[in-house]
Amino acid sequence: MSEQQHHITVVDDNGNEQLCEILHTFESEEFGKSYVLYSLVGAEEDEDGAVEIFASAFAPAENGEDGELTPIETEAEWDLIEEVLNQIEDELGEE
């Protein structure tokens, strides 16, 4: 049983590498894509105690190495991600 990867390195618009913690991954049959929700490691919480969460589509590499993150392009995809985030928050709120 392989240990699931909990961190990814994301390159920002300026070419800087940022270490990010994977919060959740899921697949969408509707869009035929996998998605990853992540936050920056060491990110500062805002006044509400929340950390900014990022989302990207994810295409795994066929050779088992790191895949490629791609931007989310459609409003429908963002709606799906928002729905998943709300479900996660609900589950966390119940614990």
Z-matrix of the N, CA and C atoms (Angstrom, degrees):
N
C 1 1.468
C 2 1.524 1 108.51
N 3 1.299 2 116.72 1 122.59
C 4 1.460 3 119.61 2 -176.88
C 5 1.523 4 110.15 3 -85.69
N 6 1.309 5 114.42 4 144.93
C 7 1.463 6 119.71 5 177.96
C 8 1.521 7 108.81 6 -75.64
N 9 1.321 8 116.04 7 131.84
C 10 1.464 9 120.21 8 -177.66
C 11 1.525 10 109.78 9 -70.80
N 12 1.306 11 115.37 10 139.75
C 13 1.462 12 120.90 11 178.41
C 14 1.527 13 109.49 12 -71.04
N 15 1.337 14 116.36 13 130.60
C 16 1.458 15 120.06 14 -177.13
C 17 1.521 16 113.16 15 -109.23
N 18 1.328 17 117.02 16 -7.59
C 19 1.458 18 120.65 17 -179.10
C 20 1.522 19 109.91 18 -132.05
N 21 1.307 20 115.03 19 148.33
C 22 1.457 21 121.42 20 173.41
C 23 1.526 22 107.62 21 -133.50
N 24 1.303 23 115.66 22 156.28
C 25 1.459 24 120.57 23 174.38
C 26 1.520 25 107.35 24 -106.22
N 27 1.320 26 115.04 25 125.77
C 28 1.459 27 121.24 26 -178.90
C 29 1.521 28 107.57 27 -115.06
N 30 1.326 29 116.34 28 135.64
C 31 1.461 30 120.72 29 177.06
C 32 1.522 31 107.73 30 -97.07
N 33 1.340 32 116.57 31 122.90
C 34 1.466 33 120.24 32 -177.75
C 35 1.533 34 110.89 33 -80.84
N 36 1.317 35 115.51 34 -178.94
C 37 1.467 36 121.26 35 -176.33
C 38 1.524 37 113.18 36 -60.54
N 39 1.336 38 116.59 37 -23.18
C 40 1.458 39 120.67 38 -178.65
C 41 1.529 40 112.14 39 -94.06
N 42 1.335 41 117.14 40 4.65
C 43 1.460 42 120.59 41 179.61
C 44 1.517 43 113.37 42 84.48
N 45 1.329 44 117.67 43 7.89
C 46 1.466 45 121.21 44 178.89
C 47 1.522 46 109.79 45 -85.02
N 48 1.339 47 116.15 46 136.91
C 49 1.457 48 119.62 47 176.92
C 50 1.523 49 109.44 48 -83.94
N 51 1.315 50 115.57 49 134.40
C 52 1.463 51 122.26 50 179.27
C 53 1.523 52 107.68 51 -122.13
N 54 1.337 53 117.27 52 128.63
C 55 1.453 54 120.28 53 175.06
C 56 1.518 55 108.17 54 -82.15
N 57 1.328 56 116.27 55 127.76
C 58 1.458 57 121.41 56 -177.05
C 59 1.517 58 110.34 57 -124.19
N 60 1.310 59 114.85 58 148.89
C 61 1.448 60 121.51 59 176.32
C 62 1.524 61 108.90 60 -97.06
N 63 1.326 62 116.28 61 129.16
C 64 1.458 63 120.57 62 177.66
C 65 1.528 64 108.03 63 -76.35
N 66 1.331 65 116.02 64 124.11
C 67 1.453 66 121.29 65 -179.87
C 68 1.528 67 111.43 66 -94.74
N 69 1.328 68 116.29 67 -37.18
C 70 1.464 69 119.98 68 -175.93
C 71 1.519 70 109.18 69 -166.33
N 72 1.312 71 116.59 70 143.31
C 73 1.457 72 121.17 71 172.32
C 74 1.522 73 108.26 72 -127.25
N 75 1.308 74 116.17 73 148.50
C 76 1.461 75 120.53 74 177.35
C 77 1.520 76 109.40 75 -157.49
N 78 1.331 77 114.78 76 161.31
C 79 1.458 78 120.90 77 179.13
C 80 1.515 79 109.17 78 -113.92
N 81 1.318 80 115.24 79 150.69
C 82 1.456 81 121.07 80 176.55
C 83 1.529 82 108.64 81 -122.26
N 84 1.331 83 115.73 82 115.82
C 85 1.468 84 119.09 83 174.96
C 86 1.525 85 109.89 84 -66.37
N 87 1.336 86 115.78 85 -35.62
C 88 1.469 87 120.80 86 -178.11
C 89 1.522 88 111.83 87 -56.38
N 90 1.356 89 116.02 88 -42.68
C 91 1.467 90 120.26 89 -177.42
C 92 1.527 91 112.39 90 -102.38
N 93 1.337 92 116.85 91 -8.07
C 94 1.461 93 120.26 92 179.89
C 95 1.515 94 112.85 93 64.52
N 96 1.340 95 116.08 94 34.73
C 97 1.465 96 120.50 95 -177.62
C 98 1.515 97 109.87 96 -135.28
N 99 1.320 98 114.96 97 161.21
C 100 1.460 99 122.17 98 168.96
C 101 1.524 100 107.16 99 -103.76
N 102 1.323 101 115.68 100 150.78
C 103 1.458 102 120.89 101 -179.42
C 104 1.520 103 110.01 102 -129.54
N 105 1.316 104 115.37 103 151.33
C 106 1.458 105 120.82 104 176.70
C 107 1.532 106 108.02 105 -130.49
N 108 1.328 107 115.19 106 134.91
C 109 1.463 108 122.26 107 174.63
C 110 1.520 109 106.21 108 -108.55
N 111 1.336 110 116.78 109 132.29
C 112 1.460 111 119.37 110 -174.88
C 113 1.521 112 110.60 111 -149.56
N 114 1.335 113 114.54 112 162.43
C 115 1.467 114 121.05 113 175.21
C 116 1.520 115 108.04 114 -134.11
N 117 1.322 116 115.62 115 157.86
C 118 1.464 117 120.39 116 178.98
C 119 1.519 118 109.41 117 -69.35
N 120 1.338 119 116.42 118 135.01
C 121 1.461 120 120.34 119 174.78
C 122 1.518 121 108.24 120 -65.46
N 123 1.321 122 116.96 121 130.35
C 124 1.458 123 121.27 122 -179.73
C 125 1.511 124 113.87 123 79.60
N 126 1.345 125 117.25 124 13.25
C 127 1.466 126 120.46 125 -179.58
C 128 1.529 127 109.70 126 -64.13
N 129 1.308 128 115.21 127 144.30
C 130 1.458 129 121.24 128 178.12
C 131 1.521 130 110.00 129 -78.94
N 132 1.326 131 116.15 130 137.85
C 133 1.460 132 119.82 131 174.77
C 134 1.521 133 109.12 132 -76.99
N 135 1.340 134 115.85 133 148.20
C 136 1.458 135 118.97 134 175.36
C 137 1.527 136 109.55 135 -82.14
N 138 1.325 137 116.94 136 -174.78
C 139 1.471 138 119.87 137 -175.54
C 140 1.522 139 112.67 138 -63.80
N 141 1.329 140 117.98 139 -17.73
C 142 1.466 141 121.48 140 177.59
C 143 1.528 142 111.91 141 -92.98
N 144 1.323 143 117.23 142 2.93
C 145 1.457 144 120.68 143 -179.10
C 146 1.522 145 113.25 144 79.24
N 147 1.321 146 116.68 145 17.20
C 148 1.464 147 120.78 146 -178.84
C 149 1.526 148 110.07 147 -102.75
N 150 1.327 149 114.83 148 150.32
C 151 1.461 150 122.12 149 176.44
C 152 1.521 151 107.22 150 -111.18
N 153 1.334 152 116.65 151 142.17
C 154 1.465 153 119.96 152 179.26
C 155 1.533 154 109.69 153 -64.16
N 156 1.321 155 115.77 154 131.22
C 157 1.460 156 121.89 155 179.81
C 158 1.524 157 107.98 156 -109.51
N 159 1.325 158 114.97 157 135.14
C 160 1.455 159 122.09 158 179.22
C 161 1.523 160 108.79 159 -109.80
N 162 1.316 161 116.41 160 156.14
C 163 1.458 162 121.22 161 178.22
C 164 1.519 163 108.92 162 -137.96
N 165 1.320 164 114.96 163 142.17
C 166 1.457 165 121.08 164 176.06
C 167 1.519 166 108.84 165 -144.07
N 168 1.314 167 115.43 166 154.56
C 169 1.454 168 119.54 167 167.56
C 170 1.527 169 105.64 168 -75.75
N 171 1.310 170 116.42 169 154.71
C 172 1.456 171 120.94 170 -174.39
C 173 1.515 172 109.60 171 -134.40
N 174 1.310 173 116.48 172 125.82
C 175 1.461 174 121.51 173 176.27
C 176 1.528 175 108.07 174 -114.08
N 177 1.346 176 117.31 175 106.67
C 178 1.467 177 118.69 176 -179.67
C 179 1.525 178 111.29 177 -65.05
N 180 1.302 179 115.79 178 145.82
C 181 1.466 180 120.54 179 177.36
C 182 1.528 181 108.44 180 -77.03
N 183 1.303 182 116.30 181 142.98
C 184 1.466 183 120.19 182 -177.28
C 185 1.515 184 112.50 183 -70.12
N 186 1.325 185 118.17 184 -23.99
C 187 1.460 186 121.23 185 -177.52
C 188 1.530 187 112.68 186 -87.78
N 189 1.340 188 117.64 187 8.57
C 190 1.457 189 120.66 188 177.38
C 191 1.518 190 113.74 189 85.13
N 192 1.328 191 117.10 190 -5.30
C 193 1.457 192 119.25 191 177.82
C 194 1.521 193 109.63 192 -82.41
N 195 1.328 194 115.73 193 -176.18
C 196 1.460 195 120.13 194 -178.63
C 197 1.520 196 110.35 195 -56.14
N 198 1.317 197 115.02 196 140.23
C 199 1.456 198 120.14 197 177.59
C 200 1.510 199 110.54 198 -86.93
N 201 1.302 200 114.35 199 -166.13
C 202 1.463 201 120.27 200 -176.81
C 203 1.524 202 110.46 201 -120.12
N 204 1.324 203 115.75 202 131.55
C 205 1.462 204 121.15 203 175.01
C 206 1.522 205 108.50 204 -88.02
N 207 1.322 206 115.96 205 136.48
C 208 1.458 207 119.99 206 177.68
C 209 1.517 208 108.86 207 -128.67
N 210 1.324 209 117.09 208 150.69
C 211 1.468 210 120.15 209 -178.82
C 212 1.523 211 111.54 210 -65.28
N 213 1.303 212 115.14 211 152.54
C 214 1.462 213 121.46 212 174.74
C 215 1.520 214 106.67 213 -84.74
N 216 1.324 215 115.34 214 128.20
C 217 1.462 216 119.78 215 -166.32
C 218 1.515 217 115.19 216 -108.45
N 219 1.327 218 118.44 217 -19.79
C 220 1.462 219 118.16 218 -173.69
C 221 1.526 220 111.60 219 -119.59
N 222 1.315 221 114.64 220 152.98
C 223 1.463 222 121.42 221 177.40
C 224 1.527 223 110.29 222 -61.65
N 225 1.332 224 117.00 223 -36.16
C 226 1.466 225 121.23 224 179.97
C 227 1.522 226 110.96 225 -63.51
N 228 1.337 227 116.84 226 -39.38
C 229 1.465 228 120.15 227 177.37
C 230 1.523 229 110.57 228 -65.26
N 231 1.334 230 116.98 229 -42.21
C 232 1.469 231 120.27 230 178.19
C 233 1.527 232 110.51 231 -62.22
N 234 1.338 233 117.18 232 -38.70
C 235 1.467 234 120.53 233 177.25
C 236 1.530 235 110.82 234 -60.95
N 237 1.346 236 116.23 235 -42.85
C 238 1.457 237 120.99 236 178.21
C 239 1.530 238 110.50 237 -61.30
N 240 1.318 239 117.12 238 -45.69
C 241 1.462 240 121.56 239 -178.57
C 242 1.528 241 110.01 240 -63.29
N 243 1.320 242 116.71 241 -41.91
C 244 1.464 243 120.50 242 178.49
C 245 1.532 244 110.24 243 -61.63
N 246 1.325 245 116.43 244 -40.13
C 247 1.462 246 121.49 245 178.15
C 248 1.534 247 110.75 246 -61.60
N 249 1.340 248 116.28 247 -46.03
C 250 1.462 249 121.18 248 179.54
C 251 1.526 250 110.13 249 -63.53
N 252 1.326 251 117.50 250 -43.80
C 253 1.471 252 120.82 251 177.76
C 254 1.523 253 111.30 252 -59.20
N 255 1.324 254 117.16 253 -42.61
C 256 1.464 255 120.82 254 178.71
C 257 1.521 256 111.25 255 -63.02
N 258 1.340 257 117.35 256 -39.48
C 259 1.470 258 121.27 257 177.57
C 260 1.522 259 110.27 258 -62.93
N 261 1.331 260 116.93 259 -43.38
C 262 1.465 261 121.24 260 -179.96
C 263 1.528 262 109.79 261 -63.06
N 264 1.331 263 116.69 262 -45.68
C 265 1.469 264 120.52 263 179.33
C 266 1.519 265 111.37 264 -61.03
N 267 1.337 266 117.11 265 -40.18
C 268 1.456 267 120.93 266 177.37
C 269 1.518 268 110.88 267 -61.66
N 270 1.340 269 116.65 268 -44.68
C 271 1.460 270 120.50 269 179.89
C 272 1.523 271 111.19 270 -63.85
N 273 1.331 272 116.67 271 -41.32
C 274 1.467 273 120.23 272 179.17
C 275 1.526 274 110.42 273 -66.69
N 276 1.305 275 116.73 274 -36.48
C 277 1.460 276 121.07 275 -179.54
C 278 1.521 277 112.56 276 -66.72
N 279 1.325 278 117.04 277 -25.63
C 280 1.452 279 121.27 278 -178.69
C 281 1.518 280 112.57 279 -82.41
N 282 1.338 281 117.61 280 -19.37
C 283 1.460 282 120.77 281 -177.90
C 284 1.505 283 112.27 282 -74.63
